Amino acid sequence: MSKTEQSVIHIWGQNKLSGEVKISGAKNSALVVMAGSLLCASGCRLRNIPGLVDVDKMCQIIEALGVKIERNGDAIDFDTTGFNCHTPPFELVSKLRAAFFSIGPILARLGVAKVPLPGGCSIGARPVELHVRGLQAMGAHVEIEHGIVNAYVTGSSKRLKGAKIYLDYPSVGATETLMMAATLADGETILENAAKEPEVVDLANFCIAIGAKITGAGTDRITIVGVKELHEADYSIIPDRVEAATFLVAGAITNSEISMFPVIPGHLMAAVAKLEQIGAKVVMDAPDRMRVIPTGILKGTDIETLPYPAFPTDMQAQFMALLAVSEGNSVITETVFENRLQHVAELKLMGANIKVKGNHAIVEGVARLSGATVTATDLRASAALVLAGLAAHGKTTMQGLHHLDRGYDCLEAKMRSLGAKIERVRVNSEGETVYRYGEEVVKV
Ligand code: UD1
C-alpha cells in the first residue's frame, strides 16, 4: 500500500441482520496465556487463538526470545527449549501493552528480565508500578532506566520468593504478571485485592494445566505455591466476552435477532443486564449459545465501568453507540481509564447528542444516526463506530482500521455473514477506491 493510500470500511446502515455468529477466542486471554507459555520448561500447545494483529506481534516477541512457534489454524505450538533471551524487542513491546506482562514469566524462568515500559496509549497513561512493586516484594531488584525495566534476582538459585502482596487497585495486568512470576517462586505468594476478570481465571487454569499450584483465581485473594518446573499442556482459550457483547449490541441496535456461539454466559452478566434494561431480550438456546431478541423498544440507562464483575470498560464504547439511539437520557461514567471517551466526538459526527463532563458522558438519545466519515480512536471505539454505522441512515466510512485489526477477528466478514452491508476497500488520497478486499481475511 502506498503512503498516500489507506484502507477504510464502508457500511451501509439500516439493514436487518440475522443468523448465528462464531465467537473467537478471547484476545486478552490469548495474549497473556501466550506470555505464560514461557513458563513451560519444554513447551505447550494453545488452541482457539484469535486471528489478530496483536497475536501476530506477540508471536514475534516470543520468537525473539528463542522460542520456536508453529501456527496451524487457530492453534499455536510453542517449543520453549531454546528460550534463553531476557530482552524482548523494544519496538514491539512498546506497541503492545500485554507484552509487558511477559516480565513475570521471563524473570521467573531466567532470573533476569529487561523489558521496555509499555508507554501510554490513546485511552490513558497506563502505568505499571503495581507490577513493579509486586515483583520487588518477591525479591526482585528493579531499576527503570531510559524507558526499560531492568529486573533481576540475586542468589545462587535466582528464584523469586513467595510474598504477601496487596494490590492498591485490582489491576488485571498486575495480577497476571505476579501470578505468572509466583508459579516458579520459592514458597507461597498471596495476592490480595486481585483482579477477578475471566481472563485472569483463564490464565490461572492454563498455569494449573502446566503444573502450577494456584487457588482462588476469580476471587480477590489468589494463592500460588511455587513449584520448581512447569510441564507441557494442550490448552484452549475461553471465548471472547467483549466480541460476544459487541454482537449482542449489534442485534439490539439493528433491531435484529442474532445468535452467538460459543459463549460463557456468566462472563456476560453485566452486559446482558444492561441490554435488558435498555430493552432487548437475551435468551440462552444452549449452555454456550446466546440469542439477542429485539423488542422494538430502546430506552436510556446509566452505566458505570468498574472492575469485573461490574460493567467492563471494554464494552463502554459499544453501549454508548446503542444509548445514542435509545429514547431518553443516559449517563455513562468511565472510572477505569482516564481518557476513554474519545469516540464521543466521532459519534457526534453521526448525529449523536452527547456531552462530556470529566469522566461522564451524558447521552440524549436521538431518533436516528446518519452516516458520516469517522475515525477509530482506539480498539473498542472502532467497534462502536461499526455498530453506529449499522444503525445509521446512509453510508458510514471508518478510517483508522489498525485499531480494529488489533482486537477483532474478521469483524467485517462476521457482520457480512449476518447480512450487514459492509466492505473494506483501499482508497487513494482523492478518496477513490483502488482495491476492494474480498471475503478472505485481509489485514491492513
Ligand atoms: C486489561 C485489558 C484491557 C482492559 C483492562 C481493564 C489486557 C491485555 N488488556 O488491561 O483490555 O480494558 O484490563 O479491564 O488484558 N493501573 C495503574 N498501575 C498499574 C496498573 C494499572 O495505575 O501498575 C491502572 C491503569 O492505568 C488503569 C487501571 O489501573 O487506569 C486498570 O488497568 P489494568 O486493570 O491494569 O488494565 P490492563 O491490564 O492494562
Boltz pocket constraint, residues with backbone or C-beta under 6 A from the ligand:
constraints:
  - pocket:
      binder: B
      contacts: [[A, 27], [A, 28], [A, 29], [A, 31], [A, 97], [A, 98], [A, 124], [A, 125], [A, 126], [A, 127], [A, 128], [A, 129], [A, 130], [A, 131], [A, 169], [A, 170], [A, 171], [A, 172], [A, 173], [A, 174], [A, 195], [A, 199], [A, 312], [A, 313], [A, 314], [A, 335], [A, 336], [A, 337], [A, 338]]
      max_distance: 6.0
